[in-house]
Structures are given as structure tokens and as C-alpha cells.
Amino acid sequence: MRHIIYYLLVLVASGFSQNWELIPILSEPGSAIPVAVATDSFCLPRVAFGISGLHVLGYASWTGDSWKIEYPEVGGVLVLAVQLCLDADGLPHIAYHEGRYVPPYLDSVRYAFYDGDTWHFETVVRRDTGEGGIGWLTFALARDQTPHLVFVHDNKVKYAYKSADTWNILTVPAEQPDTLKNLSSVGFALDTSGLPGVAVSWFKRNVGVFTSFFEFDGTGWHRFDFDSLPPGGGGTLVQNDPATDLFHILDGPNYAIGKGREWWIGEGPPGSPIAWRSFALFQGQPHVIFSHPMNYLWYFRREAGRWVGEKVISDRSADCGSITVDRTGTPHIAFLDLGLAETLWYARRIATATEEEKACPIYKSRLPKELFLTISSPVSATKNLRLTYGLPKDERVQLAVYDLSGRTTMVLKDEMKKAGYYTEAFNLSRLSNGIYWFILKSGGETRTRKLALVK
């Protein structure tokens, strides 16, 4: 007998778009298709997106006062789905489904990552023929930075993870003996041990949704079935709360928390049954957005056991949204605005911001209180060093490398810069191994960082 406790979550809708600050990312009409958003340790947003035409995969980085747009992959077919994760150094890892909706399909699951110097691309799986196609791509990075994927390939649920230079692909045993139950959607997350939990949903007409959860222990799969749930749509989304190591599932209009045979099931936030949804957790609390070409973009969160909702944009429709929550608890959204020539937008919630939230360098008006210099990523077997620095006002900036004797070994920057936050990569290949001082000077102040360089 399954142990299931039902609880009712009360909906309260409040607030409108004045709670959000919006910035356009891309203004090419009809271009952006799927989108994914993440934030780095400085609360700066990073956005991956698909785009039609010659550009296939796009990546946008907020520098503090503008977007840096690049196209890691160009040419080829469309990106039909995209997922984005940042590693411990703030570098992007992107999984995406590349293909066509009509024959010849030429579907493939691709993985791209940036090492601080170069973008690298790999094909995880490719399908040239067959009926089922590829779909429901989801992606996560383990704590050891290993990429993990779950997707549907020719009507079978697949789990893939990278070991050294090899992609290992396993079939999730998600067979369904009832032929009237159609595969609806798939989602997954990694637990604190780096092992996957995969939710698979089936839909049976006039009956409801049937969800099974599969946990992998490193050698085999364990299956746990839910009872029939109310019918719905919008996809199956899964997150893991590291504090409790419990999985959270948003499946259509249903919300579930648990692991193994113990699950608590209740109502999720309301929305169109065919809405596009995105879901993030922060300290065990869910943050959800949903959108649809006929609806506005809505944001919901849990407060004191109830769902609280508000419109992000209230005067036009949106689609293809993605949400993340930064280290301060602030939600960030990227979405396709269907009311303004289908432009790609970014939104950040500003209401009830804490002092730490207000210090996040999202806008030029939120400037550093003082000069600072940090090393964003360690140097180990690499020729590139990423430095982040903040300028409280417009000043001349001098950034140089000194050896232990005090001699200048390399000048990295000497120019006028506007106030704001900057993250830049510097090539140090001509320096020998050893210990160096990195010194930043601006406005009569000096900041230093000591680092052992190993290449």
C-alpha cells in the first residue's frame, strides 16, 4: 500500500508586472525558440536560446550594463529544446535537441560546454530514421561537474551520463502494459549523491495521469507508481532539495514531494493545461512560471503552505519561459515575448528584495560600494584565468601581474572603465609556473590577490 497524504494548497493571486524589472535580450523578430536561464555566483544572468536561420545556438551574458551575445554553433537545423547549467566556475554547459519536426528528422541530442577559452561540442545520440523521434530533454550537472541527461528516444526513456570521454546511455525500464496509456512527459533531477530520479507520466483519455518514479542506485532501477492523478498538461518537471534530499515533482496540475515509497501529493499552481512551465527550488520552496501564446506570463511561489501568484507581464502574451532562483532567493526569468515582434526578454523580481538581493549586480544603478577584485575560477592545467572586479565609479583601471620580487610580469588592463561589475578571461600562457600577485588599481585604491599558477 502506497503511503500518500493529500493536502490542499490555497491559491492567492496578487500583484502585477510592477514587481519585475525587464530587459530585452534579443530583438530579431521571430528568432528565439526555446530558452533557458541560469545565474552565476554574482547573481548575473546567463541565457541559452535556440534561434532560426543561420544561427542555431545562442548564448547571452549580462555584463552588468549590457548583454554580450554570441553564437557557439551556427548553421544546420533548428534547436527544438535547450537546457543550461553553470559549473562551479560559472562556465556554461548546454544540452540541446537539434532537429526538425518533419522528415528527414536528423534528430540529435547535443552537449556543448565552454572551458574559458573555447566552446566544445559533442553528439550524445543521433537519430536518422525511425518513428518515435527525440523529445523531453532534461539536463543537470552533478557536484563533480559530470553532465547527466534524460530524454525520450524512439519512444523509450533514456538516461545518459558522461564518464571520461564516453557517454553511457541506459534505458529506463518505463514499459507500460496498458496500450491506452500514452507517454505524456519525462523529467528528472539528481539527488545529493549524483544519482538520478526520473519521473515518467502517461495520459489515459477520460481517466487521468499516471506517474511512475524511477530511482537509480548505480547498478539498477527502482520503480514507484503513483495512483491516478487529475488530468493535466504542461510537462513533468523534477527538482531535488539538497537539504532534505527529497524530490519535488510538478506534473500538470499536481505537485508531489518525496522519495522511494513515501510521497505527499497535492495541488500545484493553476494554469492552462497546455501551458509552457518552468520550475525551480530555493531552500525547499518551489518557484514556478507558466505561459502560453494565449495567456500572460505568470509567476507562482509557495508561501506559508499556499500558492501566491502574480503576472510578470500583463499586457501581452508570452511563451517558452525559463526560471531560476539565485543564491539570494531572487527569481530570474527568460521568455519569448509574443506581443513585441517575438523578442527575447529577461525579467528579475525586485519586490520584497533583501539587502543582499539589492546588492546583486544586475543593473548599472546597483553599483559596487567599493573597489573589489576576485578570482572567478582557479587556474589549474589551463592557460586562462577569469577575474571579476567591481568599480564604484568611472575611473582609470590598471590591472597587472607581479612576481614575488615585485616586478611587473604582465599588464592585463590599463584603460578607462565605467562603474559596474566585470568578469573577464585573461590568457596567461606565457607566464611560468609559480606564485604571482594580481593587483587592481583604480581611483587611488588598490586591491590584491595572490595565486599559485599551475599550467
Phi and psi in degrees as a GROMACS rama.xvg file:
@    title "Ramachandran Plot"
@    xaxis  label "Phi"
@    yaxis  label "Psi"
@TYPE xy
-73.5718  141.115  ARG-2
-94.2965  102.711  HIS-3
-128.68  127.26  ILE-4
-114.218  124.063  ILE-5
-94.1795  138.843  TYR-6
-139.737  152.276  TYR-7
-101.693  129.481  LEU-8
-106.805  125.451  LEU-9
-86.2528  132.094  VAL-10
-88.739  132.19  LEU-11
-129.656  119.474  VAL-12
-102.232  127.483  ALA-13
-152.419  152.392  SER-14
80.1103  160.496  GLY-15
-138.509  -158.652  PHE-16
-69.014  -7.54499  SER-17
-67.9828  -12.5182  GLN-18
-79.7524  -3.76915  ASN-19
-126.504  142.399  TRP-20
-104  131.671  GLU-21
-117.959  139.154  LEU-22
-133.478  128.342  ILE-23
-69.6292  140.699  PRO-24
-99.6926  -47.279  ILE-25
-139.566  137.807  LEU-26
-119.155  20.5634  SER-27
-81.4555  115.906  GLU-28
-59.5377  135.65  PRO-29
64.5511  25.5393  GLY-30
-101.54  -51.5655  SER-31
-74.0495  135.871  ALA-32
-114.6  -88.9204  ILE-33
-84.8063  159.988  PRO-34
-149.438  148.637  VAL-35
-142.55  144.741  ALA-36
-128.948  146.727  VAL-37
-146.817  163.337  ALA-38
-127.501  147.383  THR-39
-89.6715  -172.695  ASP-40
-67.8386  -14.2842  SER-41
-99.4315  12.3576  PHE-42
69.3149  16.0869  CYS-43
-83.7235  132.435  LEU-44
-78.9602  146.223  PRO-45
-128.17  135.768  ARG-46
-131.111  127.13  VAL-47
-105.869  143.641  ALA-48
-153.149  154.883  PHE-49
-92.58  154.195  GLY-50
-149.376  142.508  ILE-51
-82.6189  172.582  SER-52
84.1767  -147.844  GLY-53
-73.7438  -30.0877  LEU-54
-83.7639  127.901  HIS-55
-103.042  -53.4106  VAL-56
-118.014  123.449  LEU-57
-113.383  155.688  GLY-58
-144.515  127.083  TYR-59
-119.33  134.067  ALA-60
-122.484  129.162  SER-61
-84.7717  122.009  TRP-62
-89.5424  -8.52835  THR-63
121.998  -28.9401  GLY-64
-142.807  1.35572  ASP-65
-162.732  166.434  SER-66
-95.7249  134.205  TRP-67
-99.2956  115.979  LYS-68
-105.429  131.681  ILE-69
-139.153  160.103  GLU-70
-123.084  93.0361  TYR-71
-59.7502  -35.8202  PRO-72
-129.184  135.309  GLU-73
-127.541  158.998  VAL-74
76.4979  173.712  GLY-75
90.1087  -153.129  GLY-76
-98.1821  -173.103  VAL-77
-80.517  150.873  LEU-78
-89.0721  117.038  VAL-79
-95.172  -20.2674  LEU-80
-154.829  147.263  ALA-81
-144.109  142.069  VAL-82
-133.306  142.281  GLN-83
-130.838  134.237  LEU-84
-133.692  147.306  CYS-85
-106.404  137.946  LEU-86
-83.4147  -172.902  ASP-87
-64.0239  -20.8997  ALA-88
-95.3856  5.0134  ASP-89
78.9716  14.5029  GLY-90
-91.0689  143.582  LEU-91
-80.6342  142.439  PRO-92
-127.92  127.749  HIS-93
-127.778  129.993  ILE-94
-110.529  137.741  ALA-95
-150.374  151.726  TYR-96
-99.856  119.319  HIS-97
-114.01  125.388  GLU-98
175.204  -162.084  GLY-99
-129.438  156.957  ARG-100
-80.5459  -20.5354  TYR-101
-123.523  157.743  VAL-102
-62.4467  149.892  PRO-103
-73.4026  130.693  PRO-104
-66.3732  -50.6414  TYR-105
53.4334  35.7753  LEU-106
-69.0151  147.001  ASP-107
-154.517  149.467  SER-108
-99.7046  123.381  VAL-109
-117.517  153.216  ARG-110
-131.253  129.866  TYR-111
-130.129  142.372  ALA-112
-145.589  154.112  PHE-113
-112.712  127.243  TYR-114
-96.7578  12.1675  ASP-115
98.2274  -13.0007  GLY-116
-132.47  -41.6985  ASP-117
-140.027  145.439  THR-118
-83.4511  137.629  TRP-119
-119.646  145.086  HIS-120
-130.671  141.23  PHE-121
-140.203  145.718  GLU-122
-98.1151  119.799  THR-123
-80.2096  -46.6879  VAL-124
-152.815  149.482  VAL-125
-133.925  141.373  ARG-126
-129.396  117.3  ARG-127
-98.3721  -27.0139  ASP-128
-136.627  177.191  THR-129
111.166  169.238  GLY-130
-101.904  -30.5688  GLU-131
-78.6384  -31.8482  GLY-132
73.1882  -170.369  GLY-133
-119.107  140.324  ILE-134
-163.466  174.545  GLY-135
53.3152  50.49  TRP-136
-74.5381  129.657  LEU-137
-133.48  155.009  THR-138
-148.708  144.022  PHE-139
-152.77  152.871  ALA-140
-105.417  131.74  LEU-141
-75.0363  170.653  ALA-142
-62.4657  -26.7638  ARG-143
-87.3052  11.5627  ASP-144
73.6855  13.6016  GLN-145
-75.3827  130.474  THR-146
-79.1455  139.778  PRO-147
-130.639  139.626  HIS-148
-132.955  148.8  LEU-149
-133.157  136.204  VAL-150
-158.938  169.254  PHE-151
-103.142  128.089  VAL-152
-130.342  113.723  HIS-153
51.444  48.7713  ASP-154
68.2717  14.7204  ASN-155
-119.246  140.361  LYS-156
-83.1845  125.455  VAL-157
-117.022  142.365  LYS-158
-120.205  127.569  TYR-159
-128.521  139.562  ALA-160
-143.811  152.822  TYR-161
-98.1552  131.971  LYS-162
-126.874  114.539  SER-163
58.7453  -120.418  ALA-164
-104.918  14.6036  ASP-165
-117.166  136.814  THR-166
-92.2415  120.691  TRP-167
-96.1091  126.681  ASN-168
-120.462  120.898  ILE-169
-114.702  149.06  LEU-170
-93.3112  124.644  THR-171
-75.2891  126.798  VAL-172
-73.4232  67.3402  PRO-173
-102.166  44.1185  ALA-174
-67.8121  146.382  GLU-175
-127.876  107.782  GLN-176
-67.4868  -25.6403  PRO-177
-80.9584  109.521  ASP-178
-70.3099  -13.5917  THR-179
-83.7117  -7.45156  LEU-180
-93.4434  118.912  LYS-181
-99.7061  137.343  ASN-182
-57.06  123.563  LEU-183
-100.68  -53.5757  SER-184
-165.929  166.933  SER-185
-139.975  141.287  VAL-186
-148.726  160.63  GLY-187
-156.321  164.009  PHE-188
-149.446  164.312  ALA-189
-99.1597  140.817  LEU-190
-82.5081  -175.318  ASP-191
-68.9029  -15.0529  THR-192
-92.3336  0.455733  SER-193
82.3163  16.5972  GLY-194
-101.698  145.416  LEU-195
-84.0409  147.395  PRO-196
-118.929  121.633  GLY-197
-116.434  123.392  VAL-198
-100.109  127.898  ALA-199
-123.465  128.185  VAL-200
-117.217  142.177  SER-201
-121.076  150.696  TRP-202
-119.218  132.32  PHE-203
-120.388  122.212  LYS-204
-55.1877  133.922  ARG-205
65.3025  10.403  ASN-206
-120.652  -59.0908  VAL-207
150.15  -161.398  GLY-208
-107.088  136.678  VAL-209
-117.945  122.9  PHE-210
-118.851  134.437  THR-211
-119.262  144.323  SER-212
-117.601  131.111  PHE-213
-116.979  123.904  PHE-214
-112.355  133.534  GLU-215
-103.418  128.417  PHE-216
-100.361  10.382  ASP-217
103.768  -21.5906  GLY-218
-128.032  -31.9758  THR-219
-149.69  172.617  GLY-220
-105.02  145.419  TRP-221
-121.213  129.56  HIS-222
-109.156  137.387  ARG-223
-133.328  123.588  PHE-224
-101.743  138.664  ASP-225
-89.7293  161.656  PHE-226
-72.3803  172.445  ASP-227
-61.0385  133.122  SER-228
-108.814  162.886  LEU-229
-58.7074  144.721  PRO-230
-64.1052  148.753  PRO-231
-172.62  -168.367  GLY-232
-155.154  -163.201  GLY-233
94.1033  -0.448563  GLY-234
94.5088  159.704  GLY-235
-102.931  117.237  THR-236
-117.519  137.314  LEU-237
-129.367  137.855  VAL-238
-135.345  158.59  GLN-239
-119.294  134.216  ASN-240
-92.2177  110.116  ASP-241
-65.2218  -23.1475  PRO-242
-69.3891  -35.3358  ALA-243
-111.171  -14.2922  THR-244
60.4069  27.4105  ASP-245
-96.7963  148.166  LEU-246
-90.4007  143.295  PHE-247
-115.988  130.065  HIS-248
-122.654  127.175  ILE-249
-107.868  112.203  LEU-250
-130.617  99.3628  ASP-251
61.2163  -127.384  GLY-252
-88.1143  8.72988  PRO-253
-108.827  150.018  ASN-254
-132.075  129.973  TYR-255
-133.057  146.726  ALA-256
-132.691  133.007  ILE-257
162.791  -167.677  GLY-258
-166.196  146.608  LYS-259
61.9946  -129.29  GLY-260
-93.7096  -4.19084  ARG-261
-99.9656  111.621  GLU-262
-136.633  141.611  TRP-263
-113.344  125.012  TRP-264
-122.433  133.17  ILE-265
-147.564  -163.382  GLY-266
-90.6517  135.616  GLU-267
-85.9689  -176.907  GLY-268
-67.4014  148.975  PRO-269
-73.7557  161.593  PRO-270
171.125  172.273  GLY-271
-60.8091  136.742  SER-272
-64.8272  -13.8155  PRO-273
-115.308  23.7565  ILE-274
-74.2867  153.817  ALA-275
-83.4763  124.906  TRP-276
-120.723  154.612  ARG-277
-141.91  152.722  SER-278
-147.829  132.568  PHE-279
-139.156  152.798  ALA-280
-112.048  143.718  LEU-281
-140.349  116.958  PHE-282
51.4889  42.7561  GLN-283
79.9641  -0.977139  GLY-284
-105.904  133.05  GLN-285
-81.2566  145.729  PRO-286
-127.808  124.973  HIS-287
-130.791  141.603  VAL-288
-124.208  151.709  ILE-289
-143.175  151.077  PHE-290
-152.349  166.383  SER-291
-163.066  148.735  HIS-292
-53.5114  -22.784  PRO-293
-99.5881  -0.458464  MET-294
-122.442  168.683  ASN-295
-81.4639  173.433  TYR-296
-90.4607  120.309  LEU-297
-111.587  148.031  TRP-298
-125.214  134.22  TYR-299
-131.012  148.044  PHE-300
-143.14  163.038  ARG-301
-95.0446  130.299  ARG-302
-136.342  121.585  GLU-303
52.1919  42.7943  ALA-304
78.3216  11.3648  GLY-305
-133.312  157.803  ARG-306
-87.7714  130.922  TRP-307
-118.383  128.088  VAL-308
-124.944  154.986  GLY-309
-156.457  156.232  GLU-310
-82.5328  136.007  LYS-311
-82.8432  -46.3967  VAL-312
-125.856  138.504  ILE-313
-121.989  5.16243  SER-314
-123.27  5.10681  ASP-315
-162.329  167.604  ARG-316
-91.5927  161.478  SER-317
-144.5  164.955  ALA-318
-153.97  166.004  ASP-319
57.457  47.1781  CYS-320
-83.6259  156.338  GLY-321
-140.23  139.089  SER-322
-126.611  145.589  ILE-323
-140.145  164.459  THR-324
-125.734  127.378  VAL-325
-79.7581  -177.14  ASP-326
-66.772  -14.7407  ARG-327
-95.0881  -4.20379  THR-328
92.773  9.47826  GLY-329
-87.5702  125.535  THR-330
-75.1832  142.401  PRO-331
-128.282  137.55  HIS-332
-131.234  140.446  ILE-333
-120.346  139.222  ALA-334
-156.922  162.845  PHE-335
-96.5866  118.421  LEU-336
-87.4283  111.64  ASP-337
-83.6253  -7.7313  LEU-338
-94.2205  -12.534  GLY-339
-124.472  67.6735  LEU-340
56.2443  32.0035  ALA-341
54.7362  55.2213  GLU-342
-92.2522  156.855  THR-343
-93.2367  129.411  LEU-344
-125.921  158.642  TRP-345
-123.665  141.03  TYR-346
-135.847  142.81  ALA-347
-130.419  132.564  ARG-348
-77.8213  132.361  ARG-349
-116.587  -12.07  ILE-350
-69.7535  147.792  ALA-351
51.2535  37.5772  THR-352
-74.2754  138.3  ALA-353
-80.9466  170.622  THR-354
-61.2842  -36.2341  GLU-355
-67.0163  -38.8388  GLU-356
-61.9401  -43.7572  GLU-357
-64.0759  -22.8542  LYS-358
-81.5561  -9.28712  ALA-359
-66.3646  134.112  CYS-360
-81.7918  67.2467  PRO-361
-90.7904  -38.8628  ILE-362
-122.724  153.972  TYR-363
-60.2143  -29.847  LYS-364
-67.9541  -20.3983  SER-365
-96.8  86.2449  ARG-366
-95.5245  157.076  LEU-367
-59.44  145.241  PRO-368
-75.9183  -23.6027  LYS-369
-152.281  166.392  GLU-370
-65.6628  134.734  LEU-371
-146.14  157.602  PHE-372
-141.281  126.397  LEU-373
-133.087  156.43  THR-374
-97.7555  112.465  ILE-375
-73.6834  -29.6297  SER-376
-144.162  140.156  SER-377
-70.0101  154.758  PRO-378
-97.3301  117.222  VAL-379
-154.28  111.746  SER-380
56.7169  39.8183  ALA-381
-147.6  155.307  THR-382
-98.5612  0.868306  LYS-383
-115.725  138.433  ASN-384
-121.405  132.311  LEU-385
-102.948  122.46  ARG-386
-115.517  139.09  LEU-387
-117.699  131.208  THR-388
-139.515  154.766  TYR-389
-127.788  137.342  GLY-390
-116.968  119.121  LEU-391
-70.6366  -18.4855  PRO-392
-155.025  166.817  LYS-393
-64.2708  121.968  ASP-394
-153.681  166.287  GLU-395
-74.1604  134.527  ARG-396
-114.774  130.052  VAL-397
-122.89  120.721  GLN-398
-128.012  120.38  LEU-399
-141.992  162.469  ALA-400
-111.059  132.375  VAL-401
-122.519  146.476  TYR-402
-85.0765  -178.387  ASP-403
-69.7667  -17.3856  LEU-404
-85.6244  -4.19998  SER-405
92.6414  5.62562  GLY-406
-84.0354  142.213  ARG-407
-75.0475  119.207  THR-408
-100.862  -22.1822  THR-409
-162.95  133.424  MET-410
-97.6977  116.808  VAL-411
-88.8934  -32.0036  LEU-412
-160.87  138.684  LYS-413
-153.54  91.3355  ASP-414
-164.606  168.198  GLU-415
-78.8166  134.843  MET-416
-133.016  148.061  LYS-417
-79.6327  156.331  LYS-418
-60.2875  142.778  ALA-419
150.394  -167.226  GLY-420
-110.327  139.112  TYR-421
-136.99  137.492  TYR-422
-126.32  120.853  THR-423
-135.723  150.861  GLU-424
-103.662  138.674  ALA-425
-125.582  135.947  PHE-426
-84.017  119.172  ASN-427
-114.297  25.0784  LEU-428
-64.6171  -23.8913  SER-429
-86.6953  -4.82583  ARG-430
-84.9662  143.909  LEU-431
-79.9653  162.15  SER-432
-60.6404  143.648  ASN-433
156.501  -172.169  GLY-434
-103.342  132.582  ILE-435
-133.922  157.292  TYR-436
-105.19  130.887  TRP-437
-104.66  119.453  PHE-438
-121.026  125.844  ILE-439
-110.644  127.715  LEU-440
-123.304  133.936  LYS-441
-164.86  133.604  SER-442
60.1623  33.3158  GLY-443
79.724  2.97991  GLY-444
-111.307  159.056  GLU-445
-135.641  137.999  THR-446
-128.385  137.854  ARG-447
-127.209  150.247  THR-448
-139.326  135.792  ARG-449
-102.378  137.777  LYS-450
-149.52  137.924  LEU-451
-90.4808  117.954  ALA-452
-92.8568  121.524  LEU-453
-126.33  122.75  VAL-454
